[in-house]
Amino acid sequence: MREHPAQDGAAETAPGCAVPATAAEVLLEGHRATRDRVARSILDHGPSSAADLASRLGLTAAAVRRHLDSLAAAGLVESREQRVYGSRGRGRPAKVFALTESGRDAFYQAYDQIAADALRWISESVGGGTAGEEAVAAFARARFAKQGQKYLSSLEQAAAGHRAEALAEALSADGYAATVRRVPSAAAAKAPAGAQLCQHHCPVAHIAEQFPQLCEAETEVFSQLLGTHVQRLATIAHGDGVCTTYVPASGAAPSSAERAPGAVPTAGTSPNETARPRGGNSHD
């Protein structure tokens, strides 16, 4: 809350102690805190309807809509039709709310410009062009390989059919707000055909817009950690609301570049070339 200077010769408050705010200020601060909770819930869970937000936060739908209107007016959220996977029922799709780029910026604490400058220097130091792209890719693979090593023990302890969930939990601990959505088989609805690993937050999204090698290297590491070829369906850096990676069901054909158990990609290797389109700034 805001501190007020001492008035009319009143004694100054002790360091760090705030003068009590007015009732109006208390209400305003409470409104901001709840609005931040709404935005954070969208960040953690992805595009959400007002009903979903109300349920998660223990608020009324009317209260949530007021906060959503406030966030939308500030350019922090936008409404869109809910994306439906598979067959869609009758009626219009539900309206969901997603964070805008400005809304995501409010949660970023990375030094994006410094990171971009460093990667650009790596590229230019070897002459740019194809050599520069490969130099950045080597850095990205080394970075994500090291990150993948942290996740190995968690995935090795997980049951074969739940490695995607173990990876999502490890990613969430690193700030990616990851979840897993099981995708039913078209032939047998009760038999899982795979899963969608969803990352609702990407701390390096702005950098990945300029250097897609980061997304590509991350996909390669996912493939190695999960022991199967995975497919990147969408990325925040490419303008999508969520980074989505399709993971085949357990028992599907493993990645053609699968290494010995426990191995993850190292700098200078590219175990999943099919997930790395070259040229331009295309993403998986």
VEXDREN-2710 file (C-alpha; in Angstrom, 1 decimal):
% VEXDREN-2710
k/r/px/py/pz
1/MET/0.0/0.0/0.0
2/ARG/1.0/3.6/-0.6
3/GLU/2.8/5.4/2.2
4/HIS/1.8/9.0/3.1
5/PRO/4.3/11.7/4.4
6/ALA/3.9/12.9/7.9
7/GLN/1.6/15.9/8.1
8/ASP/1.2/18.9/10.5
9/GLY/4.3/18.0/12.5
10/ALA/3.2/14.5/13.2
11/ALA/6.0/12.1/14.2
12/GLU/7.5/10.2/11.2
13/THR/6.8/6.5/11.1
14/ALA/9.5/4.0/11.7
15/PRO/11.5/2.8/8.6
16/GLY/9.5/0.3/6.6
17/CYS/6.2/1.1/8.4
18/ALA/3.4/2.4/6.3
19/VAL/0.7/4.8/7.5
20/PRO/-2.7/3.0/7.3
21/ALA/-4.4/3.6/4.0
22/THR/-7.9/4.8/3.5
23/ALA/-10.8/2.4/3.0
24/ALA/-10.9/3.3/-0.7
25/GLU/-7.2/2.4/-1.1
26/VAL/-7.7/-0.9/0.7
27/LEU/-10.5/-1.8/-1.7
28/LEU/-8.4/-0.7/-4.7
29/GLU/-5.5/-2.8/-3.5
30/GLY/-7.8/-5.8/-3.0
31/HIS/-9.2/-5.3/-6.5
32/ARG/-5.6/-5.3/-8.0
33/ALA/-4.6/-8.4/-6.0
34/THR/-7.7/-10.4/-7.3
35/ARG/-7.1/-9.1/-10.8
36/ASP/-3.5/-10.4/-10.6
37/ARG/-4.8/-13.8/-9.4
38/VAL/-7.1/-14.0/-12.4
39/ALA/-4.2/-13.2/-14.8
40/ARG/-1.9/-15.6/-13.0
41/SER/-4.5/-18.4/-13.3
42/ILE/-4.7/-17.8/-17.1
43/LEU/-1.0/-18.0/-17.2
44/ASP/-0.8/-21.2/-15.3
45/HIS/-3.7/-23.0/-17.0
46/GLY/-3.9/-21.4/-20.5
47/PRO/-6.9/-19.8/-22.2
48/SER/-9.8/-20.1/-19.7
49/SER/-13.5/-19.4/-19.6
50/ALA/-15.0/-17.1/-16.9
51/ALA/-16.7/-20.2/-15.4
52/ASP/-13.4/-22.1/-15.2
53/LEU/-11.7/-19.1/-13.6
54/ALA/-14.5/-18.6/-11.1
55/SER/-14.2/-22.3/-10.1
56/ARG/-10.5/-22.3/-9.7
57/LEU/-10.3/-19.0/-7.7
58/GLY/-13.4/-19.4/-5.6
59/LEU/-15.1/-16.3/-7.0
60/THR/-18.4/-15.6/-8.6
61/ALA/-18.7/-15.6/-12.4
62/ALA/-19.8/-11.9/-12.2
63/ALA/-16.7/-10.9/-10.2
64/VAL/-14.4/-12.7/-12.6
65/ARG/-16.0/-11.0/-15.6
66/ARG/-15.4/-7.6/-14.0
67/HIS/-11.8/-8.4/-13.6
68/LEU/-11.5/-9.8/-17.1
69/ASP/-13.1/-6.6/-18.4
70/SER/-10.5/-4.6/-16.5
71/LEU/-7.7/-6.7/-17.8
72/ALA/-9.0/-6.5/-21.4
73/ALA/-9.3/-2.7/-21.1
74/ALA/-5.6/-2.6/-20.1
75/GLY/-4.7/-4.8/-23.1
76/LEU/-3.6/-7.7/-20.9
77/VAL/-6.1/-10.3/-22.0
78/GLU/-8.2/-10.9/-25.1
79/SER/-11.2/-13.1/-25.7
80/ARG/-11.3/-15.8/-28.4
81/GLU/-13.3/-18.9/-29.3
82/GLN/-12.2/-22.0/-27.4
83/ARG/-10.2/-24.4/-29.6
84/VAL/-11.9/-27.8/-29.8
85/TYR/-10.0/-31.0/-30.5
86/GLY/-11.9/-33.7/-32.3
87/SER/-15.6/-33.6/-33.0
88/ARG/-17.5/-30.5/-31.8
89/GLY/-21.0/-30.6/-30.4
90/ARG/-23.8/-28.2/-31.3
91/GLY/-23.8/-24.6/-30.5
92/ARG/-21.1/-21.9/-30.6
93/PRO/-17.7/-22.7/-29.0
94/ALA/-17.3/-21.3/-25.5
95/LYS/-15.5/-17.9/-25.2
96/VAL/-12.2/-18.1/-23.4
97/PHE/-9.7/-15.5/-22.3
98/ALA/-6.0/-15.6/-23.0
99/LEU/-3.1/-13.4/-22.1
100/THR/-1.9/-11.0/-24.7
101/GLU/1.8/-10.4/-25.4
102/SER/1.6/-7.4/-23.0
103/GLY/0.0/-9.6/-20.4
104/ARG/2.8/-12.1/-20.6
105/ASP/5.4/-9.4/-20.4
106/ALA/4.1/-8.6/-16.9
107/PHE/5.4/-12.0/-15.8
108/TYR/8.7/-11.9/-17.6
109/GLN/11.8/-11.2/-15.5
110/ALA/14.5/-12.4/-17.9
111/TYR/16.9/-9.9/-19.5
112/ASP/15.6/-10.6/-23.0
113/GLN/17.7/-8.0/-24.8
114/ILE/20.9/-9.1/-23.3
115/ALA/20.2/-12.7/-24.1
116/ALA/19.3/-11.8/-27.7
117/ASP/22.5/-9.8/-28.1
118/ALA/24.5/-12.7/-26.7
119/LEU/23.0/-15.1/-29.2
120/ARG/23.5/-12.7/-32.1
121/TRP/27.1/-12.2/-31.1
122/ILE/27.6/-16.0/-31.1
123/SER/26.2/-16.1/-34.6
124/GLU/28.2/-13.2/-35.9
125/SER/31.5/-14.4/-34.3
126/VAL/31.5/-17.4/-36.7
127/GLY/30.6/-15.4/-39.7
128/GLY/26.8/-15.4/-39.6
129/GLY/24.7/-17.2/-42.2
130/THR/24.5/-21.0/-42.0
131/ALA/27.5/-21.2/-39.7
132/GLY/25.9/-18.7/-37.4
133/GLU/22.7/-20.6/-37.3
134/GLU/24.5/-23.8/-36.4
135/ALA/26.5/-22.1/-33.7
136/VAL/23.3/-20.8/-32.1
137/ALA/21.8/-24.3/-32.5
138/ALA/24.8/-25.8/-30.8
139/PHE/24.4/-23.4/-27.8
140/ALA/20.7/-24.2/-27.6
141/ARG/21.3/-28.0/-27.6
142/ALA/24.0/-27.6/-24.9
143/ARG/21.6/-25.5/-22.8
144/PHE/18.6/-27.8/-23.0
145/ALA/20.8/-30.9/-22.6
146/LYS/22.0/-29.6/-19.3
147/GLN/18.4/-28.7/-18.4
148/GLY/17.3/-32.2/-19.4
149/GLN/19.9/-33.8/-17.2
150/LYS/18.0/-32.3/-14.2
151/TYR/14.8/-34.1/-15.2
152/LEU/16.3/-37.6/-15.8
153/SER/15.9/-39.0/-12.3
154/SER/12.2/-37.9/-12.2
155/LEU/11.4/-39.4/-15.5
156/GLU/13.3/-42.7/-14.8
157/GLN/11.3/-43.1/-11.6
158/ALA/8.0/-42.6/-13.4
159/ALA/5.9/-45.4/-14.8
160/ALA/6.3/-45.9/-18.6
161/GLY/2.9/-44.5/-19.3
162/HIS/3.3/-41.4/-17.1
163/ARG/6.6/-40.0/-18.2
164/ALA/4.9/-37.1/-19.9
165/GLU/3.3/-36.1/-16.6
166/ALA/6.7/-36.4/-14.8
167/LEU/8.2/-34.2/-17.5
168/ALA/5.4/-31.6/-17.1
169/GLU/5.9/-31.6/-13.3
170/ALA/9.7/-31.0/-13.8
171/LEU/9.0/-28.2/-16.3
172/SER/6.5/-26.5/-14.0
173/ALA/9.2/-26.4/-11.3
174/ASP/11.3/-24.4/-13.7
175/GLY/8.5/-21.9/-14.4
176/TYR/6.9/-23.4/-17.6
177/ALA/3.5/-24.0/-16.1
178/ALA/3.2/-27.3/-17.9
179/THR/0.3/-29.7/-18.0
180/VAL/-0.6/-32.9/-19.9
181/ARG/-3.8/-33.6/-21.8
182/ARG/-4.4/-37.2/-22.8
183/VAL/-5.6/-37.6/-26.4
184/PRO/-8.0/-40.6/-26.9
185/SER/-7.6/-42.9/-29.9
186/ALA/-10.0/-42.4/-32.7
187/ALA/-10.4/-46.2/-33.2
188/ALA/-10.9/-47.0/-29.5
189/ALA/-12.0/-44.0/-27.4
190/LYS/-10.9/-45.7/-24.2
191/ALA/-7.4/-46.5/-25.3
192/PRO/-5.0/-43.5/-25.1
193/ALA/-3.3/-42.7/-28.4
194/GLY/-0.9/-40.3/-26.8
195/ALA/-0.8/-37.0/-25.0
196/GLN/-0.3/-33.3/-25.5
197/LEU/2.3/-31.7/-23.3
198/CYS/1.3/-28.1/-22.9
199/GLN/3.6/-25.4/-21.6
200/HIS/1.4/-22.4/-20.7
201/HIS/4.4/-20.1/-20.0
202/CYS/7.8/-19.8/-21.8
203/PRO/10.4/-17.6/-20.0
204/VAL/12.4/-17.3/-23.3
205/ALA/9.5/-16.8/-25.7
206/HIS/10.7/-13.3/-26.9
207/ILE/14.2/-14.8/-27.6
208/ALA/12.8/-17.8/-29.4
209/GLU/10.9/-15.5/-31.7
210/GLN/14.3/-14.4/-33.1
211/PHE/16.1/-17.7/-32.6
212/PRO/13.8/-20.7/-33.3
213/GLN/16.8/-23.0/-32.6
214/LEU/15.7/-22.7/-28.9
215/CYS/12.3/-24.3/-29.6
216/GLU/14.0/-26.9/-31.9
217/ALA/16.6/-27.9/-29.3
218/GLU/13.9/-28.2/-26.6
219/THR/11.9/-30.5/-28.8
220/GLU/14.9/-32.7/-29.4
221/VAL/15.5/-33.0/-25.6
222/PHE/11.8/-33.9/-25.0
223/SER/12.2/-36.7/-27.6
224/GLN/15.3/-38.1/-25.9
225/LEU/13.8/-37.8/-22.4
226/LEU/10.6/-39.5/-23.4
227/GLY/12.2/-42.1/-25.6
228/THR/10.0/-41.5/-28.6
229/HIS/9.7/-39.1/-31.5
230/VAL/7.6/-36.1/-30.4
231/GLN/6.0/-33.5/-32.6
232/ARG/5.8/-29.8/-31.8
233/LEU/2.3/-28.6/-32.7
234/ALA/2.4/-25.0/-31.5
235/THR/4.7/-22.5/-29.7
236/ILE/4.1/-19.3/-27.8
237/ALA/7.1/-17.8/-29.7
238/HIS/5.2/-18.4/-33.0
239/GLY/2.1/-16.6/-31.7
240/ASP/0.1/-19.5/-30.3
241/GLY/-1.4/-19.4/-26.8
242/VAL/0.4/-22.4/-25.5
243/CYS/3.5/-24.4/-26.5
244/THR/2.0/-27.8/-27.4
245/THR/4.0/-31.0/-28.0
246/TYR/2.4/-34.3/-29.1
247/VAL/3.7/-37.4/-27.4
248/PRO/2.8/-40.8/-28.8
249/ALA/1.4/-43.4/-26.5
250/SER/3.8/-45.8/-24.8
251/GLY/4.7/-48.6/-27.2
252/ALA/4.8/-46.4/-30.3
253/ALA/7.9/-46.4/-32.4
254/PRO/10.8/-44.8/-30.6
255/SER/12.8/-41.9/-32.0
256/SER/15.1/-43.0/-34.8
257/ALA/17.9/-41.3/-33.0
258/GLU/17.2/-42.8/-29.6
259/ARG/20.4/-43.3/-27.5
260/ALA/21.1/-45.5/-24.6
261/PRO/18.8/-45.1/-21.6
262/GLY/19.5/-41.9/-19.7
263/ALA/21.1/-40.1/-22.6
264/VAL/20.1/-36.6/-23.7
265/PRO/21.4/-34.6/-26.6
266/THR/24.8/-32.9/-26.3
267/ALA/26.2/-29.9/-28.0
268/GLY/27.0/-30.5/-31.7
269/THR/24.4/-33.3/-32.1
270/SER/21.0/-33.1/-33.6
271/PRO/19.0/-36.2/-32.7
272/ASN/15.7/-35.0/-34.1
273/GLU/16.4/-33.3/-37.4
274/THR/12.9/-33.7/-38.6
275/ALA/11.8/-31.3/-36.0
276/ARG/14.2/-28.6/-37.2
277/PRO/13.0/-26.9/-40.4
278/ARG/15.7/-24.7/-41.7
279/GLY/15.4/-21.3/-43.3
280/GLY/13.6/-18.2/-42.1
281/ASN/12.1/-18.1/-38.6
282/SER/9.8/-21.1/-39.0
283/HIS/8.8/-23.1/-35.9
284/ASP/7.8/-26.7/-35.4
END
